[in-house]
Amino acid sequence: MALTITNNSPSAGYIAWSDLIITLKDVDYEVADGNSNSKILWWDADNPTSLQEADEIPEMTIDDCIVFYNDEGTASFIPNATTYRGELLTGGVTVTANFTVSETEPEDPADKDLWVQI
């Protein structure tokens, strides 16, 4: 089975997903199929069989992750995204090895290659 994402389903403003599997520390978790009109759908390692919903970035642990961003019925699958909406970036977080978002300028010049101050 392969992940299926459907925009504006079951109605306008919603996204739907099926056959989502999250892997954490070599363990696969099958997430229940579903749909939502919330902006942020995230996976919580403490509740691994369903996605959590929020309209603002939730408090998460290192093992949790945002899976989808719902832009009025159009889904962005965040783990494979190459661009991110600004509202998904949070101060003090490293998004990738070369992209840093922080409130203060990095001391190491190598960290300034792609740095966003918030």
C-alpha positions, 0 to 999 in steps of 0.5 A: 500500500502507498500513502494517498492524500486527497485535497478538498476531500470529503469536502472543500477545505478538508484533506484526507489521507489513507495508508499512512505509516510513520517509522520511528526508531525502526518501528512502523506505526500504521496511522488510521485513515482520516480527514480534517479541516485543521491547518496542522496535522501532527503525529504524537509518538505517545498516540501513534495510531492517529494524527493529532489536529491543531490550527497552531503549532502544537507543543511536541517532543523530539519524537513527534512530527508535523505530517501535513499542513492544510492550506484551505483544502490543499495538503503539503506533506511536510516530511518530503517538503522542499519549502516550508510555510513561515508559520511552521518555522519556530525559533531555536530549531534547526530544520536541516543541517544547513538551515537554521532558524533562531532569534539570535545570530549564530556564532559559528560562521558556517551556521550563517550559510542559510540563517533566518532571524525571527 
